[in-house]
């Protein structure tokens, strides 16, 4: 298997001489600089169109904390801290700023009573969540988890 260093079209003006130990070959209508022998057409095609990594989740974080006063962080990854703003309302800070409109937030609540949790703010520096009972009244939950994820292309 050869190692391709550069390619040029056949009509490339003032093409330089191959560099280092590379040898110039004509493959698939191109000048190809390669080491370790003449490359195949398949190798040249792979060099010209490398595989692109699929989109993946990255730069996210997670924090799990008690909803009691004061809030106690039970576990955290890439989250700087938790501040209780008011009863049933917390602000979770990112360690590193995130593009405010380019990440997702997944909140969850753990409590013996039925609770509803929702995201009320998403900025570059923090996420705010609010927990209510079924009647809509703010409630402190036993535990709250906030997970953030960002798709990287």
Chimera marker file (.cmm) of the C-alpha trace (Angstrom):
<marker_set name="trace">
<marker id="1" x="0.000" y="0.000" z="0.000" r="1" g="1" b="0" radius="0.5"/>
<marker id="2" x="1.366" y="3.369" z="-0.998" r="1" g="1" b="0" radius="0.5"/>
<marker id="3" x="1.236" y="6.630" z="0.905" r="1" g="1" b="0" radius="0.5"/>
<marker id="4" x="-0.104" y="9.512" z="-1.183" r="1" g="1" b="0" radius="0.5"/>
<marker id="5" x="1.389" y="12.915" z="-0.394" r="1" g="1" b="0" radius="0.5"/>
<marker id="6" x="-0.196" y="15.224" z="-3.015" r="1" g="1" b="0" radius="0.5"/>
<marker id="7" x="-2.111" y="15.210" z="-6.281" r="1" g="1" b="0" radius="0.5"/>
<marker id="8" x="-2.165" y="17.638" z="-9.208" r="1" g="1" b="0" radius="0.5"/>
<marker id="9" x="-4.297" y="17.851" z="-12.326" r="1" g="1" b="0" radius="0.5"/>
<marker id="10" x="-2.476" y="17.127" z="-15.592" r="1" g="1" b="0" radius="0.5"/>
<marker id="11" x="-2.779" y="20.779" z="-16.638" r="1" g="1" b="0" radius="0.5"/>
<marker id="12" x="-1.546" y="22.227" z="-13.311" r="1" g="1" b="0" radius="0.5"/>
<marker id="13" x="0.767" y="25.129" z="-14.248" r="1" g="1" b="0" radius="0.5"/>
<marker id="14" x="4.326" y="25.239" z="-12.874" r="1" g="1" b="0" radius="0.5"/>
<marker id="15" x="3.976" y="21.962" z="-11.002" r="1" g="1" b="0" radius="0.5"/>
<marker id="16" x="6.867" y="21.609" z="-8.552" r="1" g="1" b="0" radius="0.5"/>
<marker id="17" x="9.165" y="18.606" z="-8.361" r="1" g="1" b="0" radius="0.5"/>
<marker id="18" x="8.158" y="15.852" z="-5.907" r="1" g="1" b="0" radius="0.5"/>
<marker id="19" x="9.261" y="16.547" z="-2.349" r="1" g="1" b="0" radius="0.5"/>
<marker id="20" x="11.315" y="14.261" z="-0.135" r="1" g="1" b="0" radius="0.5"/>
<marker id="21" x="11.170" y="10.577" z="-1.028" r="1" g="1" b="0" radius="0.5"/>
<marker id="22" x="7.930" y="10.916" z="-3.024" r="1" g="1" b="0" radius="0.5"/>
<marker id="23" x="7.815" y="9.661" z="-6.603" r="1" g="1" b="0" radius="0.5"/>
<marker id="24" x="5.455" y="11.085" z="-9.204" r="1" g="1" b="0" radius="0.5"/>
<marker id="25" x="3.004" y="8.769" z="-10.970" r="1" g="1" b="0" radius="0.5"/>
<marker id="26" x="0.099" y="9.384" z="-13.361" r="1" g="1" b="0" radius="0.5"/>
<marker id="27" x="-3.002" y="7.674" z="-11.979" r="1" g="1" b="0" radius="0.5"/>
<marker id="28" x="-6.650" y="8.332" z="-12.919" r="1" g="1" b="0" radius="0.5"/>
<marker id="29" x="-5.714" y="11.392" z="-14.951" r="1" g="1" b="0" radius="0.5"/>
<marker id="30" x="-3.734" y="13.006" z="-12.111" r="1" g="1" b="0" radius="0.5"/>
<marker id="31" x="-0.112" y="13.479" z="-11.182" r="1" g="1" b="0" radius="0.5"/>
<marker id="32" x="0.207" y="11.716" z="-7.845" r="1" g="1" b="0" radius="0.5"/>
<marker id="33" x="3.139" y="12.050" z="-5.435" r="1" g="1" b="0" radius="0.5"/>
<marker id="34" x="3.482" y="8.856" z="-3.471" r="1" g="1" b="0" radius="0.5"/>
<marker id="35" x="5.921" y="6.875" z="-1.380" r="1" g="1" b="0" radius="0.5"/>
<marker id="36" x="6.030" y="3.078" z="-1.098" r="1" g="1" b="0" radius="0.5"/>
<marker id="37" x="5.101" y="2.439" z="-4.732" r="1" g="1" b="0" radius="0.5"/>
<marker id="38" x="2.496" y="3.395" z="-7.298" r="1" g="1" b="0" radius="0.5"/>
<marker id="39" x="-0.983" y="3.915" z="-5.802" r="1" g="1" b="0" radius="0.5"/>
<marker id="40" x="-4.062" y="2.254" z="-7.249" r="1" g="1" b="0" radius="0.5"/>
<marker id="41" x="-7.064" y="4.148" z="-8.580" r="1" g="1" b="0" radius="0.5"/>
<marker id="42" x="-8.965" y="3.129" z="-5.423" r="1" g="1" b="0" radius="0.5"/>
<marker id="43" x="-6.226" y="4.598" z="-3.198" r="1" g="1" b="0" radius="0.5"/>
<marker id="44" x="-6.280" y="7.858" z="-5.154" r="1" g="1" b="0" radius="0.5"/>
<marker id="45" x="-10.079" y="8.055" z="-4.921" r="1" g="1" b="0" radius="0.5"/>
<marker id="46" x="-9.913" y="7.452" z="-1.140" r="1" g="1" b="0" radius="0.5"/>
<marker id="47" x="-7.243" y="10.162" z="-0.791" r="1" g="1" b="0" radius="0.5"/>
<marker id="48" x="-9.370" y="12.683" z="-2.724" r="1" g="1" b="0" radius="0.5"/>
<marker id="49" x="-12.587" y="11.924" z="-0.802" r="1" g="1" b="0" radius="0.5"/>
<marker id="50" x="-11.679" y="10.907" z="2.765" r="1" g="1" b="0" radius="0.5"/>
<marker id="51" x="-14.355" y="9.471" z="4.998" r="1" g="1" b="0" radius="0.5"/>
<marker id="52" x="-16.151" y="12.048" z="7.104" r="1" g="1" b="0" radius="0.5"/>
<marker id="53" x="-16.803" y="11.198" z="10.713" r="1" g="1" b="0" radius="0.5"/>
<marker id="54" x="-20.526" y="10.936" z="11.436" r="1" g="1" b="0" radius="0.5"/>
<marker id="55" x="-22.174" y="13.579" z="13.587" r="1" g="1" b="0" radius="0.5"/>
<marker id="56" x="-21.873" y="12.737" z="17.265" r="1" g="1" b="0" radius="0.5"/>
<marker id="57" x="-22.785" y="14.100" z="20.660" r="1" g="1" b="0" radius="0.5"/>
<marker id="58" x="-20.069" y="16.055" z="22.359" r="1" g="1" b="0" radius="0.5"/>
<marker id="59" x="-19.363" y="18.932" z="24.718" r="1" g="1" b="0" radius="0.5"/>
<marker id="60" x="-22.277" y="17.975" z="26.902" r="1" g="1" b="0" radius="0.5"/>
<marker id="61" x="-22.447" y="17.714" z="30.621" r="1" g="1" b="0" radius="0.5"/>
<marker id="62" x="-24.468" y="16.258" z="33.431" r="1" g="1" b="0" radius="0.5"/>
<marker id="63" x="-25.234" y="17.294" z="36.955" r="1" g="1" b="0" radius="0.5"/>
<marker id="64" x="-27.348" y="15.498" z="39.555" r="1" g="1" b="0" radius="0.5"/>
<marker id="65" x="-28.176" y="17.407" z="42.718" r="1" g="1" b="0" radius="0.5"/>
<marker id="66" x="-30.528" y="17.502" z="45.679" r="1" g="1" b="0" radius="0.5"/>
<marker id="67" x="-33.424" y="19.893" z="45.398" r="1" g="1" b="0" radius="0.5"/>
<marker id="68" x="-33.319" y="20.670" z="49.090" r="1" g="1" b="0" radius="0.5"/>
<marker id="69" x="-31.901" y="23.801" z="50.715" r="1" g="1" b="0" radius="0.5"/>
<marker id="70" x="-28.975" y="24.043" z="50.199" r="1" g="1" b="0" radius="0.5"/>
<marker id="71" x="-28.659" y="22.116" z="46.951" r="1" g="1" b="0" radius="0.5"/>
<marker id="72" x="-25.925" y="19.489" z="47.119" r="1" g="1" b="0" radius="0.5"/>
<marker id="73" x="-24.215" y="18.299" z="43.942" r="1" g="1" b="0" radius="0.5"/>
<marker id="74" x="-24.195" y="14.493" z="43.940" r="1" g="1" b="0" radius="0.5"/>
<marker id="75" x="-22.334" y="14.050" z="40.633" r="1" g="1" b="0" radius="0.5"/>
<marker id="76" x="-21.186" y="16.379" z="37.873" r="1" g="1" b="0" radius="0.5"/>
<marker id="77" x="-19.417" y="16.218" z="34.529" r="1" g="1" b="0" radius="0.5"/>
<marker id="78" x="-18.476" y="19.502" z="32.807" r="1" g="1" b="0" radius="0.5"/>
<marker id="79" x="-20.920" y="21.453" z="34.959" r="1" g="1" b="0" radius="0.5"/>
<marker id="80" x="-19.524" y="24.158" z="37.253" r="1" g="1" b="0" radius="0.5"/>
<marker id="81" x="-22.227" y="24.247" z="39.887" r="1" g="1" b="0" radius="0.5"/>
<marker id="82" x="-25.840" y="24.622" z="40.934" r="1" g="1" b="0" radius="0.5"/>
<marker id="83" x="-27.534" y="27.678" z="42.450" r="1" g="1" b="0" radius="0.5"/>
<marker id="84" x="-31.020" y="27.608" z="43.944" r="1" g="1" b="0" radius="0.5"/>
<marker id="85" x="-32.749" y="30.696" z="42.554" r="1" g="1" b="0" radius="0.5"/>
<marker id="86" x="-36.076" y="30.201" z="44.351" r="1" g="1" b="0" radius="0.5"/>
<marker id="87" x="-38.270" y="27.390" z="45.578" r="1" g="1" b="0" radius="0.5"/>
<marker id="88" x="-38.388" y="24.779" z="42.800" r="1" g="1" b="0" radius="0.5"/>
<marker id="89" x="-35.989" y="26.746" z="40.565" r="1" g="1" b="0" radius="0.5"/>
<marker id="90" x="-32.267" y="26.135" z="39.955" r="1" g="1" b="0" radius="0.5"/>
<marker id="91" x="-29.528" y="27.535" z="37.743" r="1" g="1" b="0" radius="0.5"/>
<marker id="92" x="-26.920" y="25.049" z="36.505" r="1" g="1" b="0" radius="0.5"/>
<marker id="93" x="-23.686" y="26.621" z="35.224" r="1" g="1" b="0" radius="0.5"/>
<marker id="94" x="-21.496" y="25.221" z="32.441" r="1" g="1" b="0" radius="0.5"/>
<marker id="95" x="-17.757" y="24.867" z="33.009" r="1" g="1" b="0" radius="0.5"/>
<marker id="96" x="-17.210" y="26.113" z="29.455" r="1" g="1" b="0" radius="0.5"/>
<marker id="97" x="-19.608" y="28.389" z="27.575" r="1" g="1" b="0" radius="0.5"/>
<marker id="98" x="-21.869" y="26.654" z="25.030" r="1" g="1" b="0" radius="0.5"/>
<marker id="99" x="-23.498" y="28.238" z="21.954" r="1" g="1" b="0" radius="0.5"/>
<marker id="100" x="-26.855" y="29.183" z="23.504" r="1" g="1" b="0" radius="0.5"/>
<marker id="101" x="-28.990" y="27.967" z="20.607" r="1" g="1" b="0" radius="0.5"/>
<marker id="102" x="-26.931" y="24.928" z="19.650" r="1" g="1" b="0" radius="0.5"/>
<marker id="103" x="-27.335" y="22.437" z="22.464" r="1" g="1" b="0" radius="0.5"/>
<marker id="104" x="-30.092" y="20.327" z="23.958" r="1" g="1" b="0" radius="0.5"/>
<marker id="105" x="-31.136" y="20.070" z="27.590" r="1" g="1" b="0" radius="0.5"/>
<marker id="106" x="-32.760" y="17.005" z="29.141" r="1" g="1" b="0" radius="0.5"/>
<marker id="107" x="-33.959" y="17.584" z="32.697" r="1" g="1" b="0" radius="0.5"/>
<marker id="108" x="-35.376" y="14.901" z="34.967" r="1" g="1" b="0" radius="0.5"/>
<marker id="109" x="-36.734" y="14.821" z="38.483" r="1" g="1" b="0" radius="0.5"/>
<marker id="110" x="-36.731" y="12.158" z="41.200" r="1" g="1" b="0" radius="0.5"/>
<marker id="111" x="-39.300" y="12.560" z="43.967" r="1" g="1" b="0" radius="0.5"/>
<marker id="112" x="-41.862" y="10.498" z="45.876" r="1" g="1" b="0" radius="0.5"/>
<marker id="113" x="-44.623" y="12.847" z="44.681" r="1" g="1" b="0" radius="0.5"/>
<marker id="114" x="-45.646" y="13.586" z="41.078" r="1" g="1" b="0" radius="0.5"/>
<marker id="115" x="-43.503" y="16.465" z="39.778" r="1" g="1" b="0" radius="0.5"/>
<marker id="116" x="-43.172" y="18.286" z="36.485" r="1" g="1" b="0" radius="0.5"/>
<marker id="117" x="-39.801" y="19.661" z="35.415" r="1" g="1" b="0" radius="0.5"/>
<marker id="118" x="-39.110" y="22.036" z="32.564" r="1" g="1" b="0" radius="0.5"/>
<marker id="119" x="-36.290" y="24.145" z="31.197" r="1" g="1" b="0" radius="0.5"/>
<marker id="120" x="-37.004" y="27.855" z="31.664" r="1" g="1" b="0" radius="0.5"/>
<marker id="121" x="-33.732" y="29.316" z="30.322" r="1" g="1" b="0" radius="0.5"/>
<marker id="122" x="-30.877" y="28.110" z="28.122" r="1" g="1" b="0" radius="0.5"/>
<marker id="123" x="-27.934" y="30.454" z="27.652" r="1" g="1" b="0" radius="0.5"/>
<marker id="124" x="-24.273" y="30.154" z="26.768" r="1" g="1" b="0" radius="0.5"/>
<marker id="125" x="-23.325" y="30.041" z="30.455" r="1" g="1" b="0" radius="0.5"/>
<marker id="126" x="-26.184" y="28.308" z="32.273" r="1" g="1" b="0" radius="0.5"/>
<marker id="127" x="-29.447" y="26.385" z="32.162" r="1" g="1" b="0" radius="0.5"/>
<marker id="128" x="-32.392" y="27.098" z="34.464" r="1" g="1" b="0" radius="0.5"/>
<marker id="129" x="-34.957" y="24.474" z="35.387" r="1" g="1" b="0" radius="0.5"/>
<marker id="130" x="-38.171" y="24.688" z="37.354" r="1" g="1" b="0" radius="0.5"/>
<marker id="131" x="-40.061" y="21.947" z="39.210" r="1" g="1" b="0" radius="0.5"/>
<marker id="132" x="-43.777" y="22.160" z="39.998" r="1" g="1" b="0" radius="0.5"/>
<marker id="133" x="-46.460" y="19.902" z="41.370" r="1" g="1" b="0" radius="0.5"/>
<marker id="134" x="-49.428" y="18.893" z="39.217" r="1" g="1" b="0" radius="0.5"/>
<marker id="135" x="-51.277" y="22.071" z="40.245" r="1" g="1" b="0" radius="0.5"/>
<marker id="136" x="-48.402" y="24.248" z="38.969" r="1" g="1" b="0" radius="0.5"/>
<marker id="137" x="-47.025" y="25.321" z="42.374" r="1" g="1" b="0" radius="0.5"/>
<marker id="138" x="-43.215" y="25.458" z="42.690" r="1" g="1" b="0" radius="0.5"/>
<marker id="139" x="-41.776" y="22.514" z="44.620" r="1" g="1" b="0" radius="0.5"/>
<marker id="140" x="-38.344" y="21.451" z="45.784" r="1" g="1" b="0" radius="0.5"/>
<marker id="141" x="-37.671" y="17.917" z="44.527" r="1" g="1" b="0" radius="0.5"/>
<marker id="142" x="-35.663" y="15.173" z="46.199" r="1" g="1" b="0" radius="0.5"/>
<marker id="143" x="-33.220" y="15.047" z="43.253" r="1" g="1" b="0" radius="0.5"/>
<marker id="144" x="-32.884" y="16.858" z="39.936" r="1" g="1" b="0" radius="0.5"/>
<marker id="145" x="-30.709" y="15.840" z="36.972" r="1" g="1" b="0" radius="0.5"/>
<marker id="146" x="-29.811" y="18.143" z="34.090" r="1" g="1" b="0" radius="0.5"/>
<marker id="147" x="-28.059" y="16.698" z="31.041" r="1" g="1" b="0" radius="0.5"/>
<marker id="148" x="-26.783" y="18.800" z="28.136" r="1" g="1" b="0" radius="0.5"/>
<marker id="149" x="-25.688" y="17.552" z="24.715" r="1" g="1" b="0" radius="0.5"/>
<marker id="150" x="-24.425" y="19.193" z="21.570" r="1" g="1" b="0" radius="0.5"/>
<marker id="151" x="-24.229" y="17.689" z="18.094" r="1" g="1" b="0" radius="0.5"/>
<marker id="152" x="-20.785" y="18.064" z="16.541" r="1" g="1" b="0" radius="0.5"/>
<marker id="153" x="-20.459" y="17.640" z="12.783" r="1" g="1" b="0" radius="0.5"/>
<link id1="1" id2="2" r="1" g="1" b="0" radius="0.2"/>
<link id1="2" id2="3" r="1" g="1" b="0" radius="0.2"/>
<link id1="3" id2="4" r="1" g="1" b="0" radius="0.2"/>
<link id1="4" id2="5" r="1" g="1" b="0" radius="0.2"/>
<link id1="5" id2="6" r="1" g="1" b="0" radius="0.2"/>
<link id1="6" id2="7" r="1" g="1" b="0" radius="0.2"/>
<link id1="7" id2="8" r="1" g="1" b="0" radius="0.2"/>
<link id1="8" id2="9" r="1" g="1" b="0" radius="0.2"/>
<link id1="9" id2="10" r="1" g="1" b="0" radius="0.2"/>
<link id1="10" id2="11" r="1" g="1" b="0" radius="0.2"/>
<link id1="11" id2="12" r="1" g="1" b="0" radius="0.2"/>
<link id1="12" id2="13" r="1" g="1" b="0" radius="0.2"/>
<link id1="13" id2="14" r="1" g="1" b="0" radius="0.2"/>
<link id1="14" id2="15" r="1" g="1" b="0" radius="0.2"/>
<link id1="15" id2="16" r="1" g="1" b="0" radius="0.2"/>
<link id1="16" id2="17" r="1" g="1" b="0" radius="0.2"/>
<link id1="17" id2="18" r="1" g="1" b="0" radius="0.2"/>
<link id1="18" id2="19" r="1" g="1" b="0" radius="0.2"/>
<link id1="19" id2="20" r="1" g="1" b="0" radius="0.2"/>
<link id1="20" id2="21" r="1" g="1" b="0" radius="0.2"/>
<link id1="21" id2="22" r="1" g="1" b="0" radius="0.2"/>
<link id1="22" id2="23" r="1" g="1" b="0" radius="0.2"/>
<link id1="23" id2="24" r="1" g="1" b="0" radius="0.2"/>
<link id1="24" id2="25" r="1" g="1" b="0" radius="0.2"/>
<link id1="25" id2="26" r="1" g="1" b="0" radius="0.2"/>
<link id1="26" id2="27" r="1" g="1" b="0" radius="0.2"/>
<link id1="27" id2="28" r="1" g="1" b="0" radius="0.2"/>
<link id1="28" id2="29" r="1" g="1" b="0" radius="0.2"/>
<link id1="29" id2="30" r="1" g="1" b="0" radius="0.2"/>
<link id1="30" id2="31" r="1" g="1" b="0" radius="0.2"/>
<link id1="31" id2="32" r="1" g="1" b="0" radius="0.2"/>
<link id1="32" id2="33" r="1" g="1" b="0" radius="0.2"/>
<link id1="33" id2="34" r="1" g="1" b="0" radius="0.2"/>
<link id1="34" id2="35" r="1" g="1" b="0" radius="0.2"/>
<link id1="35" id2="36" r="1" g="1" b="0" radius="0.2"/>
<link id1="36" id2="37" r="1" g="1" b="0" radius="0.2"/>
<link id1="37" id2="38" r="1" g="1" b="0" radius="0.2"/>
<link id1="38" id2="39" r="1" g="1" b="0" radius="0.2"/>
<link id1="39" id2="40" r="1" g="1" b="0" radius="0.2"/>
<link id1="40" id2="41" r="1" g="1" b="0" radius="0.2"/>
<link id1="41" id2="42" r="1" g="1" b="0" radius="0.2"/>
<link id1="42" id2="43" r="1" g="1" b="0" radius="0.2"/>
<link id1="43" id2="44" r="1" g="1" b="0" radius="0.2"/>
<link id1="44" id2="45" r="1" g="1" b="0" radius="0.2"/>
<link id1="45" id2="46" r="1" g="1" b="0" radius="0.2"/>
<link id1="46" id2="47" r="1" g="1" b="0" radius="0.2"/>
<link id1="47" id2="48" r="1" g="1" b="0" radius="0.2"/>
<link id1="48" id2="49" r="1" g="1" b="0" radius="0.2"/>
<link id1="49" id2="50" r="1" g="1" b="0" radius="0.2"/>
<link id1="50" id2="51" r="1" g="1" b="0" radius="0.2"/>
<link id1="51" id2="52" r="1" g="1" b="0" radius="0.2"/>
<link id1="52" id2="53" r="1" g="1" b="0" radius="0.2"/>
<link id1="53" id2="54" r="1" g="1" b="0" radius="0.2"/>
<link id1="54" id2="55" r="1" g="1" b="0" radius="0.2"/>
<link id1="55" id2="56" r="1" g="1" b="0" radius="0.2"/>
<link id1="56" id2="57" r="1" g="1" b="0" radius="0.2"/>
<link id1="57" id2="58" r="1" g="1" b="0" radius="0.2"/>
<link id1="58" id2="59" r="1" g="1" b="0" radius="0.2"/>
<link id1="59" id2="60" r="1" g="1" b="0" radius="0.2"/>
<link id1="60" id2="61" r="1" g="1" b="0" radius="0.2"/>
<link id1="61" id2="62" r="1" g="1" b="0" radius="0.2"/>
<link id1="62" id2="63" r="1" g="1" b="0" radius="0.2"/>
<link id1="63" id2="64" r="1" g="1" b="0" radius="0.2"/>
<link id1="64" id2="65" r="1" g="1" b="0" radius="0.2"/>
<link id1="65" id2="66" r="1" g="1" b="0" radius="0.2"/>
<link id1="66" id2="67" r="1" g="1" b="0" radius="0.2"/>
<link id1="67" id2="68" r="1" g="1" b="0" radius="0.2"/>
<link id1="68" id2="69" r="1" g="1" b="0" radius="0.2"/>
<link id1="69" id2="70" r="1" g="1" b="0" radius="0.2"/>
<link id1="70" id2="71" r="1" g="1" b="0" radius="0.2"/>
<link id1="71" id2="72" r="1" g="1" b="0" radius="0.2"/>
<link id1="72" id2="73" r="1" g="1" b="0" radius="0.2"/>
<link id1="73" id2="74" r="1" g="1" b="0" radius="0.2"/>
<link id1="74" id2="75" r="1" g="1" b="0" radius="0.2"/>
<link id1="75" id2="76" r="1" g="1" b="0" radius="0.2"/>
<link id1="76" id2="77" r="1" g="1" b="0" radius="0.2"/>
<link id1="77" id2="78" r="1" g="1" b="0" radius="0.2"/>
<link id1="78" id2="79" r="1" g="1" b="0" radius="0.2"/>
<link id1="79" id2="80" r="1" g="1" b="0" radius="0.2"/>
<link id1="80" id2="81" r="1" g="1" b="0" radius="0.2"/>
<link id1="81" id2="82" r="1" g="1" b="0" radius="0.2"/>
<link id1="82" id2="83" r="1" g="1" b="0" radius="0.2"/>
<link id1="83" id2="84" r="1" g="1" b="0" radius="0.2"/>
<link id1="84" id2="85" r="1" g="1" b="0" radius="0.2"/>
<link id1="85" id2="86" r="1" g="1" b="0" radius="0.2"/>
<link id1="86" id2="87" r="1" g="1" b="0" radius="0.2"/>
<link id1="87" id2="88" r="1" g="1" b="0" radius="0.2"/>
<link id1="88" id2="89" r="1" g="1" b="0" radius="0.2"/>
<link id1="89" id2="90" r="1" g="1" b="0" radius="0.2"/>
<link id1="90" id2="91" r="1" g="1" b="0" radius="0.2"/>
<link id1="91" id2="92" r="1" g="1" b="0" radius="0.2"/>
<link id1="92" id2="93" r="1" g="1" b="0" radius="0.2"/>
<link id1="93" id2="94" r="1" g="1" b="0" radius="0.2"/>
<link id1="94" id2="95" r="1" g="1" b="0" radius="0.2"/>
<link id1="95" id2="96" r="1" g="1" b="0" radius="0.2"/>
<link id1="96" id2="97" r="1" g="1" b="0" radius="0.2"/>
<link id1="97" id2="98" r="1" g="1" b="0" radius="0.2"/>
<link id1="98" id2="99" r="1" g="1" b="0" radius="0.2"/>
<link id1="99" id2="100" r="1" g="1" b="0" radius="0.2"/>
<link id1="100" id2="101" r="1" g="1" b="0" radius="0.2"/>
<link id1="101" id2="102" r="1" g="1" b="0" radius="0.2"/>
<link id1="102" id2="103" r="1" g="1" b="0" radius="0.2"/>
<link id1="103" id2="104" r="1" g="1" b="0" radius="0.2"/>
<link id1="104" id2="105" r="1" g="1" b="0" radius="0.2"/>
<link id1="105" id2="106" r="1" g="1" b="0" radius="0.2"/>
<link id1="106" id2="107" r="1" g="1" b="0" radius="0.2"/>
<link id1="107" id2="108" r="1" g="1" b="0" radius="0.2"/>
<link id1="108" id2="109" r="1" g="1" b="0" radius="0.2"/>
<link id1="109" id2="110" r="1" g="1" b="0" radius="0.2"/>
<link id1="110" id2="111" r="1" g="1" b="0" radius="0.2"/>
<link id1="111" id2="112" r="1" g="1" b="0" radius="0.2"/>
<link id1="112" id2="113" r="1" g="1" b="0" radius="0.2"/>
<link id1="113" id2="114" r="1" g="1" b="0" radius="0.2"/>
<link id1="114" id2="115" r="1" g="1" b="0" radius="0.2"/>
<link id1="115" id2="116" r="1" g="1" b="0" radius="0.2"/>
<link id1="116" id2="117" r="1" g="1" b="0" radius="0.2"/>
<link id1="117" id2="118" r="1" g="1" b="0" radius="0.2"/>
<link id1="118" id2="119" r="1" g="1" b="0" radius="0.2"/>
<link id1="119" id2="120" r="1" g="1" b="0" radius="0.2"/>
<link id1="120" id2="121" r="1" g="1" b="0" radius="0.2"/>
<link id1="121" id2="122" r="1" g="1" b="0" radius="0.2"/>
<link id1="122" id2="123" r="1" g="1" b="0" radius="0.2"/>
<link id1="123" id2="124" r="1" g="1" b="0" radius="0.2"/>
<link id1="124" id2="125" r="1" g="1" b="0" radius="0.2"/>
<link id1="125" id2="126" r="1" g="1" b="0" radius="0.2"/>
<link id1="126" id2="127" r="1" g="1" b="0" radius="0.2"/>
<link id1="127" id2="128" r="1" g="1" b="0" radius="0.2"/>
<link id1="128" id2="129" r="1" g="1" b="0" radius="0.2"/>
<link id1="129" id2="130" r="1" g="1" b="0" radius="0.2"/>
<link id1="130" id2="131" r="1" g="1" b="0" radius="0.2"/>
<link id1="131" id2="132" r="1" g="1" b="0" radius="0.2"/>
<link id1="132" id2="133" r="1" g="1" b="0" radius="0.2"/>
<link id1="133" id2="134" r="1" g="1" b="0" radius="0.2"/>
<link id1="134" id2="135" r="1" g="1" b="0" radius="0.2"/>
<link id1="135" id2="136" r="1" g="1" b="0" radius="0.2"/>
<link id1="136" id2="137" r="1" g="1" b="0" radius="0.2"/>
<link id1="137" id2="138" r="1" g="1" b="0" radius="0.2"/>
<link id1="138" id2="139" r="1" g="1" b="0" radius="0.2"/>
<link id1="139" id2="140" r="1" g="1" b="0" radius="0.2"/>
<link id1="140" id2="141" r="1" g="1" b="0" radius="0.2"/>
<link id1="141" id2="142" r="1" g="1" b="0" radius="0.2"/>
<link id1="142" id2="143" r="1" g="1" b="0" radius="0.2"/>
<link id1="143" id2="144" r="1" g="1" b="0" radius="0.2"/>
<link id1="144" id2="145" r="1" g="1" b="0" radius="0.2"/>
<link id1="145" id2="146" r="1" g="1" b="0" radius="0.2"/>
<link id1="146" id2="147" r="1" g="1" b="0" radius="0.2"/>
<link id1="147" id2="148" r="1" g="1" b="0" radius="0.2"/>
<link id1="148" id2="149" r="1" g="1" b="0" radius="0.2"/>
<link id1="149" id2="150" r="1" g="1" b="0" radius="0.2"/>
<link id1="150" id2="151" r="1" g="1" b="0" radius="0.2"/>
<link id1="151" id2="152" r="1" g="1" b="0" radius="0.2"/>
<link id1="152" id2="153" r="1" g="1" b="0" radius="0.2"/>
</marker_set>
